[in-house]
Amino acid sequence: HDFSQADDLSDVCLLVGGDRVHVSKNILAMHSPVFKSMLFGKFKEAGQAEVEIGEVEHKNFIEFLNVIYISTKEITGE
């Protein structure tokens, strides 16, 4: 998945290590109580279209996203 470009499912842009990362708030919230509180709670970030994420390296954040976005389980005919 290319997180550097917005698509039909992305509804927030995160600034991670100076790079823009386009993601779905719902997917992040399903996998992280921290993102759920940040993006849907009473934090200022909930109403922002662009949110800065500090103290994390871009490559590590992309690895996290690849884990929660992509399933390696194959769909078979069974």
Distance bins in CASP14 RR format, pairs under 12 A and 6 or more apart:
PFRMAT RR
TARGET T0000
AUTHOR 0000-0000-0000
RMODE 2
METHOD distances of the structure
MODEL  1
1 7 0 0 0 0 1 0 0 0 0 0 0
1 9 0 0 0 0 1 0 0 0 0 0 0
1 10 0 0 0 0 0 1 0 0 0 0 0
1 21 0 0 0 0 0 1 0 0 0 0 0
1 22 0 0 0 0 1 0 0 0 0 0 0
1 23 0 0 0 0 1 0 0 0 0 0 0
1 24 0 0 0 0 0 1 0 0 0 0 0
1 27 0 0 0 0 0 1 0 0 0 0 0
1 62 0 0 0 0 1 0 0 0 0 0 0
1 65 1 0 0 1 0 0 0 0 0 0 0
1 66 1 0 0 1 0 0 0 0 0 0 0
1 67 0 0 0 0 0 1 0 0 0 0 0
1 68 0 0 0 0 0 1 0 0 0 0 0
1 69 1 0 1 0 0 0 0 0 0 0 0
1 70 1 0 0 1 0 0 0 0 0 0 0
1 71 0 0 0 0 0 1 0 0 0 0 0
2 10 0 0 0 0 0 1 0 0 0 0 0
2 20 0 0 0 0 0 1 0 0 0 0 0
2 21 0 0 0 0 0 1 0 0 0 0 0
2 22 0 0 0 0 1 0 0 0 0 0 0
2 23 0 0 0 0 0 1 0 0 0 0 0
2 62 0 0 0 0 0 1 0 0 0 0 0
2 65 0 0 0 0 0 1 0 0 0 0 0
2 66 0 0 0 0 0 1 0 0 0 0 0
2 69 0 0 0 0 0 1 0 0 0 0 0
2 70 0 0 0 0 0 1 0 0 0 0 0
3 9 0 0 0 0 0 1 0 0 0 0 0
3 10 0 0 0 0 1 0 0 0 0 0 0
3 12 0 0 0 0 0 1 0 0 0 0 0
3 13 0 0 0 0 1 0 0 0 0 0 0
3 14 0 0 0 0 1 0 0 0 0 0 0
3 16 0 0 0 0 1 0 0 0 0 0 0
3 19 0 0 0 0 1 0 0 0 0 0 0
3 20 0 0 0 0 1 0 0 0 0 0 0
3 21 1 0 1 0 0 0 0 0 0 0 0
3 22 1 0 1 0 0 0 0 0 0 0 0
3 23 1 0 0 1 0 0 0 0 0 0 0
3 24 0 0 0 0 0 1 0 0 0 0 0
3 27 0 0 0 0 0 1 0 0 0 0 0
3 28 0 0 0 0 0 1 0 0 0 0 0
3 58 0 0 0 0 1 0 0 0 0 0 0
3 59 0 0 0 0 0 1 0 0 0 0 0
3 61 0 0 0 0 1 0 0 0 0 0 0
3 62 1 0 0 1 0 0 0 0 0 0 0
3 63 0 0 0 0 0 1 0 0 0 0 0
3 64 0 0 0 0 0 1 0 0 0 0 0
3 65 1 0 1 0 0 0 0 0 0 0 0
3 66 0 0 0 0 1 0 0 0 0 0 0
3 68 0 0 0 0 0 1 0 0 0 0 0
3 69 0 0 0 0 1 0 0 0 0 0 0
3 70 0 0 0 0 0 1 0 0 0 0 0
4 10 0 0 0 0 0 1 0 0 0 0 0
4 13 0 0 0 0 0 1 0 0 0 0 0
4 14 0 0 0 0 0 1 0 0 0 0 0
4 16 0 0 0 0 0 1 0 0 0 0 0
4 18 0 0 0 0 0 1 0 0 0 0 0
4 19 1 0 0 1 0 0 0 0 0 0 0
4 20 1 0 0 1 0 0 0 0 0 0 0
4 21 1 0 0 1 0 0 0 0 0 0 0
4 22 1 0 0 1 0 0 0 0 0 0 0
4 23 0 0 0 0 0 1 0 0 0 0 0
4 58 0 0 0 0 0 1 0 0 0 0 0
4 62 0 0 0 0 1 0 0 0 0 0 0
4 65 0 0 0 0 0 1 0 0 0 0 0
5 13 0 0 0 0 0 1 0 0 0 0 0
5 19 0 0 0 0 0 1 0 0 0 0 0
5 20 0 0 0 0 1 0 0 0 0 0 0
5 21 0 0 0 0 0 1 0 0 0 0 0
5 22 1 0 0 1 0 0 0 0 0 0 0
5 23 0 0 0 0 0 1 0 0 0 0 0
6 12 0 0 0 0 1 0 0 0 0 0 0
6 13 1 0 0 1 0 0 0 0 0 0 0
6 14 0 0 0 0 0 1 0 0 0 0 0
6 20 0 0 0 0 1 0 0 0 0 0 0
6 21 0 0 0 0 0 1 0 0 0 0 0
6 22 1 0 1 0 0 0 0 0 0 0 0
6 23 0 0 0 0 1 0 0 0 0 0 0
6 24 0 0 0 0 0 1 0 0 0 0 0
6 49 0 0 0 0 0 1 0 0 0 0 0
6 50 0 0 0 0 0 1 0 0 0 0 0
7 13 0 0 0 0 0 1 0 0 0 0 0
7 22 1 0 0 1 0 0 0 0 0 0 0
7 23 0 0 0 0 1 0 0 0 0 0 0
7 24 0 0 0 0 1 0 0 0 0 0 0
7 69 0 0 0 0 0 1 0 0 0 0 0
8 22 0 0 0 0 0 1 0 0 0 0 0
8 24 0 0 0 0 1 0 0 0 0 0 0
9 22 0 0 0 0 1 0 0 0 0 0 0
9 23 0 0 0 0 1 0 0 0 0 0 0
9 24 1 0 1 0 0 0 0 0 0 0 0
9 25 0 0 0 0 0 1 0 0 0 0 0
9 26 0 0 0 0 1 0 0 0 0 0 0
9 27 1 0 0 1 0 0 0 0 0 0 0
9 28 0 0 0 0 0 1 0 0 0 0 0
9 69 0 0 0 0 1 0 0 0 0 0 0
10 20 0 0 0 0 0 1 0 0 0 0 0
10 21 0 0 0 0 1 0 0 0 0 0 0
10 22 1 1 0 0 0 0 0 0 0 0 0
10 23 1 0 1 0 0 0 0 0 0 0 0
10 24 1 0 1 0 0 0 0 0 0 0 0
10 25 0 0 0 0 1 0 0 0 0 0 0
10 26 0 0 0 0 0 1 0 0 0 0 0
10 27 0 0 0 0 1 0 0 0 0 0 0
10 28 0 0 0 0 0 1 0 0 0 0 0
10 49 0 0 0 0 0 1 0 0 0 0 0
10 50 0 0 0 0 0 1 0 0 0 0 0
10 65 0 0 0 0 0 1 0 0 0 0 0
10 69 0 0 0 0 0 1 0 0 0 0 0
11 22 0 0 0 0 1 0 0 0 0 0 0
11 23 0 0 0 0 1 0 0 0 0 0 0
11 24 1 0 1 0 0 0 0 0 0 0 0
11 25 1 0 1 0 0 0 0 0 0 0 0
11 26 1 0 0 1 0 0 0 0 0 0 0
11 27 0 0 0 0 1 0 0 0 0 0 0
11 28 0 0 0 0 0 1 0 0 0 0 0
11 29 0 0 0 0 0 1 0 0 0 0 0
11 39 0 0 0 0 1 0 0 0 0 0 0
11 40 0 0 0 0 0 1 0 0 0 0 0
11 46 0 0 0 0 0 1 0 0 0 0 0
11 47 0 0 0 0 0 1 0 0 0 0 0
11 48 0 0 0 0 0 1 0 0 0 0 0
11 49 0 0 0 0 1 0 0 0 0 0 0
11 50 0 0 0 0 0 1 0 0 0 0 0
11 51 0 0 0 0 0 1 0 0 0 0 0
12 20 0 0 0 0 0 1 0 0 0 0 0
12 21 0 0 0 0 1 0 0 0 0 0 0
12 22 1 0 0 1 0 0 0 0 0 0 0
12 23 1 0 0 1 0 0 0 0 0 0 0
12 24 1 0 0 1 0 0 0 0 0 0 0
12 25 1 0 1 0 0 0 0 0 0 0 0
12 26 0 0 0 0 1 0 0 0 0 0 0
12 27 0 0 0 0 0 1 0 0 0 0 0
12 28 0 0 0 0 1 0 0 0 0 0 0
12 29 0 0 0 0 0 1 0 0 0 0 0
12 35 0 0 0 0 1 0 0 0 0 0 0
12 38 0 0 0 0 0 1 0 0 0 0 0
12 39 1 0 0 1 0 0 0 0 0 0 0
12 40 0 0 0 0 0 1 0 0 0 0 0
12 45 0 0 0 0 1 0 0 0 0 0 0
12 46 0 0 0 0 1 0 0 0 0 0 0
12 47 0 0 0 0 1 0 0 0 0 0 0
12 48 1 0 0 1 0 0 0 0 0 0 0
12 49 1 0 0 1 0 0 0 0 0 0 0
12 50 1 0 0 1 0 0 0 0 0 0 0
12 51 1 0 0 1 0 0 0 0 0 0 0
12 52 0 0 0 0 0 1 0 0 0 0 0
12 53 0 0 0 0 0 1 0 0 0 0 0
13 19 0 0 0 0 0 1 0 0 0 0 0
13 20 1 0 1 0 0 0 0 0 0 0 0
13 21 1 0 0 1 0 0 0 0 0 0 0
13 22 1 0 1 0 0 0 0 0 0 0 0
13 23 1 0 0 1 0 0 0 0 0 0 0
13 24 0 0 0 0 0 1 0 0 0 0 0
13 25 0 0 0 0 0 1 0 0 0 0 0
13 39 0 0 0 0 0 1 0 0 0 0 0
13 45 0 0 0 0 0 1 0 0 0 0 0
13 48 0 0 0 0 1 0 0 0 0 0 0
13 49 1 0 0 1 0 0 0 0 0 0 0
13 50 1 0 1 0 0 0 0 0 0 0 0
13 51 1 0 0 1 0 0 0 0 0 0 0
13 52 0 0 0 0 1 0 0 0 0 0 0
13 53 0 0 0 0 0 1 0 0 0 0 0
14 20 1 0 0 1 0 0 0 0 0 0 0
14 21 1 0 1 0 0 0 0 0 0 0 0
14 22 1 0 0 1 0 0 0 0 0 0 0
14 23 1 0 0 1 0 0 0 0 0 0 0
14 24 0 0 0 0 0 1 0 0 0 0 0
14 25 0 0 0 0 0 1 0 0 0 0 0
14 28 0 0 0 0 1 0 0 0 0 0 0
14 35 0 0 0 0 1 0 0 0 0 0 0
14 38 0 0 0 0 0 1 0 0 0 0 0
14 39 0 0 0 0 1 0 0 0 0 0 0
14 45 0 0 0 0 1 0 0 0 0 0 0
14 48 0 0 0 0 0 1 0 0 0 0 0
14 49 0 0 0 0 0 1 0 0 0 0 0
14 50 1 0 0 1 0 0 0 0 0 0 0
14 51 1 0 1 0 0 0 0 0 0 0 0
14 52 1 0 0 1 0 0 0 0 0 0 0
14 53 1 0 1 0 0 0 0 0 0 0 0
14 54 0 0 0 0 1 0 0 0 0 0 0
14 56 0 0 0 0 1 0 0 0 0 0 0
14 58 0 0 0 0 1 0 0 0 0 0 0
14 61 1 0 0 1 0 0 0 0 0 0 0
14 62 0 0 0 0 0 1 0 0 0 0 0
14 64 0 0 0 0 0 1 0 0 0 0 0
14 65 0 0 0 0 1 0 0 0 0 0 0
15 21 1 0 0 1 0 0 0 0 0 0 0
15 22 0 0 0 0 0 1 0 0 0 0 0
15 23 0 0 0 0 0 1 0 0 0 0 0
15 45 0 0 0 0 0 1 0 0 0 0 0
15 48 0 0 0 0 0 1 0 0 0 0 0
15 49 0 0 0 0 0 1 0 0 0 0 0
15 50 1 0 0 1 0 0 0 0 0 0 0
15 51 1 0 0 1 0 0 0 0 0 0 0
15 52 1 0 1 0 0 0 0 0 0 0 0
15 53 1 0 0 1 0 0 0 0 0 0 0
15 54 0 0 0 0 1 0 0 0 0 0 0
15 56 0 0 0 0 0 1 0 0 0 0 0
15 58 0 0 0 0 1 0 0 0 0 0 0
15 61 0 0 0 0 0 1 0 0 0 0 0
16 22 0 0 0 0 0 1 0 0 0 0 0
16 23 0 0 0 0 1 0 0 0 0 0 0
16 50 0 0 0 0 0 1 0 0 0 0 0
16 51 0 0 0 0 1 0 0 0 0 0 0
16 52 0 0 0 0 1 0 0 0 0 0 0
16 53 1 0 1 0 0 0 0 0 0 0 0
16 54 1 0 0 1 0 0 0 0 0 0 0
16 55 0 0 0 0 0 1 0 0 0 0 0
16 56 1 0 0 1 0 0 0 0 0 0 0
16 57 1 0 0 1 0 0 0 0 0 0 0
16 58 1 0 1 0 0 0 0 0 0 0 0
16 59 0 0 0 0 1 0 0 0 0 0 0
16 60 0 0 0 0 1 0 0 0 0 0 0
16 61 1 0 1 0 0 0 0 0 0 0 0
16 62 0 0 0 0 1 0 0 0 0 0 0
16 63 0 0 0 0 0 1 0 0 0 0 0
16 64 0 0 0 0 1 0 0 0 0 0 0
16 65 0 0 0 0 1 0 0 0 0 0 0
17 52 0 0 0 0 1 0 0 0 0 0 0
17 53 1 0 0 1 0 0 0 0 0 0 0
17 54 1 0 0 1 0 0 0 0 0 0 0
17 55 0 0 0 0 1 0 0 0 0 0 0
17 56 1 0 0 1 0 0 0 0 0 0 0
17 57 1 0 0 1 0 0 0 0 0 0 0
17 58 1 0 1 0 0 0 0 0 0 0 0
17 59 0 0 0 0 1 0 0 0 0 0 0
17 60 0 0 0 0 0 1 0 0 0 0 0
17 61 0 0 0 0 1 0 0 0 0 0 0
17 62 0 0 0 0 0 1 0 0 0 0 0
18 50 0 0 0 0 0 1 0 0 0 0 0
18 52 0 0 0 0 1 0 0 0 0 0 0
18 53 0 0 0 0 1 0 0 0 0 0 0
18 54 0 0 0 0 1 0 0 0 0 0 0
18 56 0 0 0 0 0 1 0 0 0 0 0
18 57 0 0 0 0 0 1 0 0 0 0 0
18 58 1 0 0 1 0 0 0 0 0 0 0
18 61 0 0 0 0 0 1 0 0 0 0 0
19 52 0 0 0 0 0 1 0 0 0 0 0
19 53 0 0 0 0 0 1 0 0 0 0 0
19 54 0 0 0 0 0 1 0 0 0 0 0
19 56 0 0 0 0 0 1 0 0 0 0 0
19 57 0 0 0 0 0 1 0 0 0 0 0
19 58 1 0 1 0 0 0 0 0 0 0 0
19 59 0 0 0 0 1 0 0 0 0 0 0
19 61 0 0 0 0 1 0 0 0 0 0 0
19 62 0 0 0 0 1 0 0 0 0 0 0
20 49 0 0 0 0 0 1 0 0 0 0 0
20 50 1 0 0 1 0 0 0 0 0 0 0
20 51 0 0 0 0 0 1 0 0 0 0 0
20 52 0 0 0 0 0 1 0 0 0 0 0
20 53 0 0 0 0 0 1 0 0 0 0 0
20 58 0 0 0 0 1 0 0 0 0 0 0
20 61 0 0 0 0 0 1 0 0 0 0 0
20 62 0 0 0 0 0 1 0 0 0 0 0
21 28 0 0 0 0 0 1 0 0 0 0 0
21 50 0 0 0 0 0 1 0 0 0 0 0
21 51 0 0 0 0 1 0 0 0 0 0 0
21 52 0 0 0 0 0 1 0 0 0 0 0
21 53 0 0 0 0 1 0 0 0 0 0 0
21 54 0 0 0 0 0 1 0 0 0 0 0
21 56 0 0 0 0 0 1 0 0 0 0 0
21 57 0 0 0 0 0 1 0 0 0 0 0
21 58 1 0 0 1 0 0 0 0 0 0 0
21 59 0 0 0 0 0 1 0 0 0 0 0
21 60 0 0 0 0 0 1 0 0 0 0 0
21 61 1 0 0 1 0 0 0 0 0 0 0
21 62 1 0 0 1 0 0 0 0 0 0 0
21 63 0 0 0 0 0 1 0 0 0 0 0
21 64 0 0 0 0 0 1 0 0 0 0 0
21 65 1 0 0 1 0 0 0 0 0 0 0
21 66 0 0 0 0 0 1 0 0 0 0 0
21 69 0 0 0 0 0 1 0 0 0 0 0
22 28 0 0 0 0 0 1 0 0 0 0 0
22 49 0 0 0 0 0 1 0 0 0 0 0
22 50 0 0 0 0 0 1 0 0 0 0 0
22 51 0 0 0 0 0 1 0 0 0 0 0
22 62 0 0 0 0 0 1 0 0 0 0 0
22 65 0 0 0 0 0 1 0 0 0 0 0
22 69 0 0 0 0 0 1 0 0 0 0 0
23 29 0 0 0 0 0 1 0 0 0 0 0
23 30 0 0 0 0 0 1 0 0 0 0 0
23 31 0 0 0 0 0 1 0 0 0 0 0
23 32 0 0 0 0 0 1 0 0 0 0 0
23 35 0 0 0 0 1 0 0 0 0 0 0
23 39 0 0 0 0 1 0 0 0 0 0 0
23 49 0 0 0 0 0 1 0 0 0 0 0
23 50 0 0 0 0 0 1 0 0 0 0 0
23 51 0 0 0 0 1 0 0 0 0 0 0
23 53 0 0 0 0 0 1 0 0 0 0 0
23 61 0 0 0 0 1 0 0 0 0 0 0
23 62 0 0 0 0 0 1 0 0 0 0 0
23 64 0 0 0 0 0 1 0 0 0 0 0
23 65 1 0 0 1 0 0 0 0 0 0 0
23 66 0 0 0 0 0 1 0 0 0 0 0
23 68 0 0 0 0 1 0 0 0 0 0 0
23 69 0 0 0 0 1 0 0 0 0 0 0
24 30 0 0 0 0 1 0 0 0 0 0 0
24 31 0 0 0 0 0 1 0 0 0 0 0
24 35 0 0 0 0 0 1 0 0 0 0 0
24 39 0 0 0 0 1 0 0 0 0 0 0
24 65 0 0 0 0 0 1 0 0 0 0 0
24 68 0 0 0 0 1 0 0 0 0 0 0
24 69 0 0 0 0 1 0 0 0 0 0 0
25 31 0 0 0 0 0 1 0 0 0 0 0
25 32 0 0 0 0 0 1 0 0 0 0 0
25 35 1 0 0 1 0 0 0 0 0 0 0
25 36 0 0 0 0 1 0 0 0 0 0 0
25 37 0 0 0 0 0 1 0 0 0 0 0
25 38 0 0 0 0 1 0 0 0 0 0 0
25 39 1 0 1 0 0 0 0 0 0 0 0
25 40 1 0 0 1 0 0 0 0 0 0 0
25 41 0 0 0 0 0 1 0 0 0 0 0
25 45 0 0 0 0 1 0 0 0 0 0 0
25 46 0 0 0 0 1 0 0 0 0 0 0
25 47 0 0 0 0 1 0 0 0 0 0 0
25 48 0 0 0 0 0 1 0 0 0 0 0
25 49 0 0 0 0 0 1 0 0 0 0 0
25 51 0 0 0 0 1 0 0 0 0 0 0
26 32 0 0 0 0 0 1 0 0 0 0 0
26 35 0 0 0 0 1 0 0 0 0 0 0
26 36 0 0 0 0 1 0 0 0 0 0 0
26 39 0 0 0 0 1 0 0 0 0 0 0
26 40 0 0 0 0 1 0 0 0 0 0 0
26 68 0 0 0 0 0 1 0 0 0 0 0
26 69 0 0 0 0 0 1 0 0 0 0 0
27 35 0 0 0 0 1 0 0 0 0 0 0
27 36 0 0 0 0 0 1 0 0 0 0 0
27 39 0 0 0 0 0 1 0 0 0 0 0
27 64 0 0 0 0 0 1 0 0 0 0 0
27 65 0 0 0 0 1 0 0 0 0 0 0
27 66 0 0 0 0 0 1 0 0 0 0 0
27 67 0 0 0 0 0 1 0 0 0 0 0
27 68 1 0 0 1 0 0 0 0 0 0 0
27 69 1 0 0 1 0 0 0 0 0 0 0
27 70 0 0 0 0 0 1 0 0 0 0 0
28 34 0 0 0 0 1 0 0 0 0 0 0
28 35 1 1 0 0 0 0 0 0 0 0 0
28 36 1 0 0 1 0 0 0 0 0 0 0
28 37 0 0 0 0 0 1 0 0 0 0 0
28 38 0 0 0 0 1 0 0 0 0 0 0
28 39 1 0 0 1 0 0 0 0 0 0 0
28 40 0 0 0 0 1 0 0 0 0 0 0
28 45 0 0 0 0 0 1 0 0 0 0 0
28 51 0 0 0 0 0 1 0 0 0 0 0
28 53 0 0 0 0 0 1 0 0 0 0 0
28 61 0 0 0 0 0 1 0 0 0 0 0
28 64 0 0 0 0 1 0 0 0 0 0 0
28 65 0 0 0 0 1 0 0 0 0 0 0
28 67 0 0 0 0 0 1 0 0 0 0 0
28 68 1 0 0 1 0 0 0 0 0 0 0
28 69 0 0 0 0 1 0 0 0 0 0 0
29 35 1 0 1 0 0 0 0 0 0 0 0
29 36 1 1 0 0 0 0 0 0 0 0 0
29 37 0 0 0 0 1 0 0 0 0 0 0
29 38 0 0 0 0 1 0 0 0 0 0 0
29 39 1 0 1 0 0 0 0 0 0 0 0
29 40 1 0 1 0 0 0 0 0 0 0 0
29 41 0 0 0 0 1 0 0 0 0 0 0
29 45 0 0 0 0 0 1 0 0 0 0 0
29 46 0 0 0 0 0 1 0 0 0 0 0
29 68 0 0 0 0 0 1 0 0 0 0 0
30 36 1 0 0 1 0 0 0 0 0 0 0
30 39 0 0 0 0 0 1 0 0 0 0 0
30 40 0 0 0 0 0 1 0 0 0 0 0
30 68 1 0 0 1 0 0 0 0 0 0 0
30 69 0 0 0 0 0 1 0 0 0 0 0
31 39 0 0 0 0 0 1 0 0 0 0 0
31 64 0 0 0 0 1 0 0 0 0 0 0
31 65 0 0 0 0 1 0 0 0 0 0 0
31 66 0 0 0 0 0 1 0 0 0 0 0
31 67 0 0 0 0 1 0 0 0 0 0 0
31 68 1 0 1 0 0 0 0 0 0 0 0
31 69 0 0 0 0 1 0 0 0 0 0 0
32 38 0 0 0 0 1 0 0 0 0 0 0
32 39 0 0 0 0 1 0 0 0 0 0 0
32 40 0 0 0 0 0 1 0 0 0 0 0
32 53 0 0 0 0 0 1 0 0 0 0 0
32 61 0 0 0 0 0 1 0 0 0 0 0
32 64 0 0 0 0 1 0 0 0 0 0 0
32 65 0 0 0 0 0 1 0 0 0 0 0
32 67 0 0 0 0 0 1 0 0 0 0 0
32 68 0 0 0 0 1 0 0 0 0 0 0
33 39 0 0 0 0 0 1 0 0 0 0 0
33 40 0 0 0 0 0 1 0 0 0 0 0
33 41 0 0 0 0 0 1 0 0 0 0 0
34 40 0 0 0 0 0 1 0 0 0 0 0
34 41 0 0 0 0 0 1 0 0 0 0 0
34 43 0 0 0 0 0 1 0 0 0 0 0
34 45 0 0 0 0 0 1 0 0 0 0 0
34 53 0 0 0 0 0 1 0 0 0 0 0
34 56 0 0 0 0 0 1 0 0 0 0 0
34 64 0 0 0 0 0 1 0 0 0 0 0
35 41 0 0 0 0 0 1 0 0 0 0 0
35 43 0 0 0 0 0 1 0 0 0 0 0
35 45 0 0 0 0 1 0 0 0 0 0 0
35 46 0 0 0 0 0 1 0 0 0 0 0
35 51 0 0 0 0 1 0 0 0 0 0 0
35 53 0 0 0 0 1 0 0 0 0 0 0
35 61 0 0 0 0 0 1 0 0 0 0 0
35 64 0 0 0 0 0 1 0 0 0 0 0
35 65 0 0 0 0 0 1 0 0 0 0 0
35 68 0 0 0 0 1 0 0 0 0 0 0
36 43 0 0 0 0 0 1 0 0 0 0 0
36 45 0 0 0 0 0 1 0 0 0 0 0
36 46 0 0 0 0 0 1 0 0 0 0 0
37 43 1 0 0 1 0 0 0 0 0 0 0
37 45 0 0 0 0 1 0 0 0 0 0 0
37 46 0 0 0 0 1 0 0 0 0 0 0
38 44 0 0 0 0 1 0 0 0 0 0 0
38 45 1 0 1 0 0 0 0 0 0 0 0
38 46 1 0 0 1 0 0 0 0 0 0 0
38 47 0 0 0 0 0 1 0 0 0 0 0
38 48 0 0 0 0 1 0 0 0 0 0 0
38 51 1 0 0 1 0 0 0 0 0 0 0
38 52 0 0 0 0 0 1 0 0 0 0 0
38 53 0 0 0 0 1 0 0 0 0 0 0
38 54 0 0 0 0 0 1 0 0 0 0 0
39 45 1 0 0 1 0 0 0 0 0 0 0
39 46 1 0 1 0 0 0 0 0 0 0 0
39 47 0 0 0 0 1 0 0 0 0 0 0
39 48 0 0 0 0 1 0 0 0 0 0 0
39 49 0 0 0 0 0 1 0 0 0 0 0
39 51 1 0 0 1 0 0 0 0 0 0 0
39 53 0 0 0 0 0 1 0 0 0 0 0
40 46 1 0 1 0 0 0 0 0 0 0 0
40 47 0 0 0 0 1 0 0 0 0 0 0
41 47 0 0 0 0 1 0 0 0 0 0 0
43 51 0 0 0 0 1 0 0 0 0 0 0
44 50 0 0 0 0 0 1 0 0 0 0 0
44 51 0 0 0 0 1 0 0 0 0 0 0
44 52 0 0 0 0 0 1 0 0 0 0 0
45 51 1 0 1 0 0 0 0 0 0 0 0
45 52 0 0 0 0 1 0 0 0 0 0 0
45 53 0 0 0 0 1 0 0 0 0 0 0
45 54 0 0 0 0 0 1 0 0 0 0 0
53 60 0 0 0 0 0 1 0 0 0 0 0
53 61 1 0 0 1 0 0 0 0 0 0 0
53 62 0 0 0 0 0 1 0 0 0 0 0
53 64 0 0 0 0 0 1 0 0 0 0 0
53 65 0 0 0 0 0 1 0 0 0 0 0
54 60 0 0 0 0 0 1 0 0 0 0 0
54 61 0 0 0 0 1 0 0 0 0 0 0
55 61 0 0 0 0 0 1 0 0 0 0 0
56 62 0 0 0 0 0 1 0 0 0 0 0
56 63 0 0 0 0 0 1 0 0 0 0 0
56 64 0 0 0 0 1 0 0 0 0 0 0
56 65 0 0 0 0 0 1 0 0 0 0 0
57 63 0 0 0 0 1 0 0 0 0 0 0
57 64 0 0 0 0 0 1 0 0 0 0 0
58 64 0 0 0 0 0 1 0 0 0 0 0
58 65 0 0 0 0 0 1 0 0 0 0 0
59 65 0 0 0 0 0 1 0 0 0 0 0
59 66 0 0 0 0 0 1 0 0 0 0 0
60 66 0 0 0 0 0 1 0 0 0 0 0
60 67 0 0 0 0 0 1 0 0 0 0 0
61 67 0 0 0 0 0 1 0 0 0 0 0
61 68 0 0 0 0 0 1 0 0 0 0 0
61 69 0 0 0 0 0 1 0 0 0 0 0
62 68 0 0 0 0 0 1 0 0 0 0 0
62 69 0 0 0 0 1 0 0 0 0 0 0
62 70 0 0 0 0 0 1 0 0 0 0 0
63 69 0 0 0 0 0 1 0 0 0 0 0
63 70 0 0 0 0 0 1 0 0 0 0 0
64 70 0 0 0 0 0 1 0 0 0 0 0
66 72 0 0 0 0 1 0 0 0 0 0 0
END
